[in-house]
């Protein structure tokens, strides 16, 4: 029997909702994986076989262009596949976590995904200067930072989001309280209805929003909304992958006195020299050291 292809638009446990064209029409199908395997991600294009009119079994995942995931020493969690862009939502208040933003940037760099920062709630003027100053660290590294106010300037915000997401497969991430869902609702006015439909189709209970879901904007563009999270482990990245995921390190790599330099306390280290002359911020170097430390942690039995 010929396998059909579809796009995974939501995932909950080992249950997936797949959008596929059948007989010239778009259908949403509830699919499961064979056995215990659940390495399918939202954004994956999968091959599946129908088991009934609107149910199927996933047989294979087609080759991924990119995969974004976070991990600690115990497990890894896929966020989405085949992304081209990561929108990191930060806000004037509550205060955003530099650690989380920096980790998301490193994850995007190492996966070959373009990161963009959205500074929301610019209407909270009391906290704006401080937030701008903190976001300035990332714009100086070459990351685009766009300022919006979903509350005061919804139309301008919507136009910016439409421009940024056109022709892209985008995921939005942000801590809770940053206004990410307000941005999703501006871009996709019926997002709440779609979420309820997905929840019903996957039978996840009436009020859950703890699953990642994909909204198709047009034939070439979609946006993925992920649940808010406070941790972003990068245990799966080796030291070599990490040093290349800091764009400001790259011009200095290969210029250390020792070819196997860890950029920690070694003499003649080009990275440490760049920190002392202000080319690399010490906060970013501390994050690098922390990530290398985490990547070396193994599970103790």
C-alpha positions in Angstrom: 0.0 0.0 0.0 1.4 3.4 -1.0 2.4 5.6 1.9 0.9 9.1 2.2 2.8 12.2 3.4 1.6 14.7 5.9 2.8 17.6 8.1 2.8 17.0 11.9 0.9 20.0 13.4 0.6 18.9 17.0 2.0 16.3 19.4 1.0 15.1 22.8 2.8 12.0 24.1 2.8 9.5 21.3 -0.3 11.0 19.7 0.1 13.2 16.7 -2.2 15.4 14.6 -1.2 15.3 10.9 -2.3 17.6 8.1 -2.4 15.8 4.8 -4.0 16.2 1.4 -6.3 13.3 0.6 -8.3 13.2 -2.7 -7.4 16.9 -3.3 -8.7 18.1 0.1 -6.8 19.0 3.3 -7.6 16.6 6.2 -6.4 16.5 9.8 -5.7 12.9 11.0 -5.0 11.4 14.4 -1.8 9.3 14.1 0.2 7.1 16.4 3.7 5.7 16.0 4.5 2.0 15.9 5.6 0.5 19.2 7.0 2.8 21.8 8.9 5.1 19.5 8.0 8.8 19.8 10.9 10.6 18.0 8.4 12.5 15.8 8.4 16.2 16.2 6.0 19.0 15.2 7.1 20.3 11.8 8.1 16.9 10.7 7.0 15.7 7.3 6.1 12.0 7.8 5.0 9.1 5.8 1.9 7.3 7.2 -0.6 4.6 6.4 -4.3 5.1 7.0 -5.9 2.7 9.5 -9.4 4.2 9.2 -11.0 7.3 7.7 -9.3 9.8 9.9 -6.6 7.8 11.7 -3.2 6.5 10.7 0.1 5.0 11.7 3.3 6.9 11.1 5.8 4.7 9.2 8.7 7.0 8.6 10.0 10.6 9.1 11.4 12.3 6.0 14.8 13.9 6.1 14.8 16.9 8.4 16.5 20.2 7.4 16.8 21.3 11.0 15.9 20.1 14.5 15.6 22.3 17.6 15.7 20.6 20.9 16.7 21.1 24.5 18.2 18.5 26.8 19.7 17.8 30.2 21.7 14.8 31.3 18.6 12.7 31.7 16.5 13.3 28.6 16.1 15.4 25.5 13.0 17.2 24.3 12.5 18.0 20.7 10.8 21.4 20.2 10.3 21.4 16.4 11.7 20.1 13.1 12.4 21.9 9.8 12.5 25.4 11.2 14.1 28.3 9.5 13.5 30.9 12.2 13.3 31.2 16.0 11.5 34.2 17.5 12.5 34.8 21.1 9.9 36.9 22.9 11.3 39.1 25.7 9.5 42.0 27.5 10.1 45.1 29.5 8.4 43.4 32.4 8.5 40.9 34.0 12.2 40.9 33.7 13.5 38.4 31.1 16.1 35.8 31.8 19.4 36.5 29.9 20.4 32.9 30.6 17.3 31.5 28.7 17.7 34.0 25.8 21.4 33.1 25.4 20.7 29.4 25.5 18.0 29.7 22.9 20.5 31.7 20.7 23.1 29.0 21.1 20.6 26.3 20.3 19.5 28.1 17.1 23.1 28.8 16.0 24.1 25.1 16.5 21.0 23.9 14.6 21.4 26.4 11.7 18.2 28.4 12.5 18.0 32.2 12.3 17.2 33.7 15.7 15.3 37.0 16.0 14.4 38.8 19.3 11.0 40.5 19.8 11.0 43.0 22.7 7.3 43.3 23.7 5.5 45.7 26.1 7.4 48.9 25.0 4.3 50.7 26.4 5.7 50.0 29.9 8.0 53.0 29.6 9.4 52.8 33.2 11.2 49.6 32.3 12.0 50.3 28.7 15.5 51.8 28.9 16.7 48.9 31.1 15.2 46.3 28.8 16.7 48.1 25.7 20.1 48.2 27.3 19.9 44.4 28.1 18.6 43.6 24.6 21.5 45.7 23.2 24.0 43.0 24.1 22.2 40.7 21.5 21.9 43.4 18.8 25.6 44.1 19.1 26.2 40.4 18.4 24.3 40.8 15.2 20.9 39.4 16.2 17.9 41.5 15.0 15.9 43.0 17.9 12.4 44.3 17.0 10.4 46.4 19.5 6.6 46.0 19.7 3.7 46.7 21.9 1.0 44.1 21.3 -1.3 46.1 23.7 -0.8 49.7 22.5 0.1 49.1 18.8 -1.6 45.9 17.8 -1.8 46.7 14.1 1.8 47.7 13.8 2.8 44.6 15.7 0.7 42.4 13.5 2.2 43.9 10.3 5.8 43.3 11.7 5.0 39.7 12.7 3.5 39.0 9.2 6.6 40.4 7.6 9.0 38.4 9.8 7.1 35.1 9.3 6.5 35.4 5.6 8.0 32.4 3.7 9.5 31.1 7.0 8.9 28.1 9.3 9.0 29.9 12.6 8.8 28.9 16.2 8.0 31.3 19.0 9.5 30.8 22.4 9.4 32.8 25.6 9.1 32.6 29.3 5.6 33.0 30.7 4.5 36.6 31.1 6.3 37.9 28.1 3.1 38.2 26.1 3.8 35.4 23.6 0.2 34.4 23.4 -0.9 38.0 22.7 1.5 38.0 19.7 0.2 34.6 18.5 -3.4 35.9 18.7 -2.5 39.0 16.7 -1.0 36.8 14.0 -3.5 34.0 14.1 -6.9 35.5 15.2 -8.5 32.1 15.6 -5.6 30.4 17.4 -7.7 29.7 20.5 -10.4 27.8 18.4 -7.6 25.9 16.5 -6.1 24.9 19.9 -9.4 23.6 21.2 -9.9 21.6 18.0 -6.4 20.1 18.3 -7.0 19.4 22.0 -10.2 17.6 21.2 -8.7 15.7 18.3 -5.8 14.5 20.4 -8.1 14.0 23.3 -5.7 15.7 25.7 -8.4 17.0 28.0 -10.3 20.2 27.6 -8.0 22.9 28.8 -4.5 21.8 28.1 -2.2 24.1 26.2 0.9 22.2 27.1 1.4 20.9 23.7 3.4 22.4 20.8 1.2 23.3 17.8 1.7 24.5 14.3 -0.5 27.1 12.5 -0.3 27.3 8.7 -0.3 30.9 7.6 -0.1 30.2 3.9 1.4 27.6 1.5 5.0 28.8 2.3 4.7 29.9 5.9 3.8 28.5 9.3 4.2 29.4 12.9 4.8 27.0 15.8 3.8 27.9 19.3 5.6 26.1 22.1 4.6 26.0 25.8 6.5 28.4 28.0 9.5 26.9 29.7 12.0 28.2 32.2 14.8 25.8 31.5 16.8 25.4 28.3 19.4 22.7 28.7 21.9 22.1 25.9 23.5 18.9 27.2 23.6 17.4 23.6 26.1 20.0 22.4 29.8 19.2 22.6 32.5 21.7 23.5 33.4 22.1 19.8 29.8 22.7 18.8 29.4 25.2 21.7 32.4 27.4 20.8 31.2 27.7 17.2 27.7 28.6 18.4 28.9 31.9 19.9 29.4 34.1 16.8 31.7 36.5 18.7 34.1 33.6 19.4 34.4 32.5 15.8 36.9 35.1 14.6 39.3 34.1 17.4 39.0 30.3 17.1 42.2 28.6 15.9 44.3 31.6 17.2 45.0 30.2 20.7 48.5 29.1 21.6 47.3 25.6 22.2 45.4 23.8 19.5 43.2 22.0 22.1 42.6 25.2 24.2 39.4 25.1 26.3 39.3 28.9 26.6 39.2 28.5 30.4 42.5 29.6 32.0 45.0 28.6 29.4 47.9 30.9 28.6 47.8 32.5 25.2 44.1 32.0 24.7 42.7 34.2 22.0 39.2 34.1 23.5 40.4 35.3 27.0 42.4 38.0 25.3 39.3 39.2 23.5 37.4 39.3 26.8 40.1 41.4 28.4 40.0 43.9 25.6 36.2 44.1 25.6 35.5 42.3 22.3 33.7 39.5 24.1 31.4 40.1 27.1 32.4 38.2 30.2 28.7 37.2 30.7 28.7 35.4 27.4 32.0 33.6 28.3 30.6 32.6 31.7 27.6 31.1 29.9 30.0 29.2 27.6 31.9 27.8 30.6 28.6 26.8 32.2 27.3 25.0 29.1 30.6 23.1 28.7 30.4 22.1 32.3 26.8 20.9 31.9 27.6 18.9 28.7 30.2 17.0 30.6 27.8 15.9 33.4 26.9 12.3 33.1 24.1 10.4 34.8 25.4 8.8 38.0 24.0 5.4 38.9 
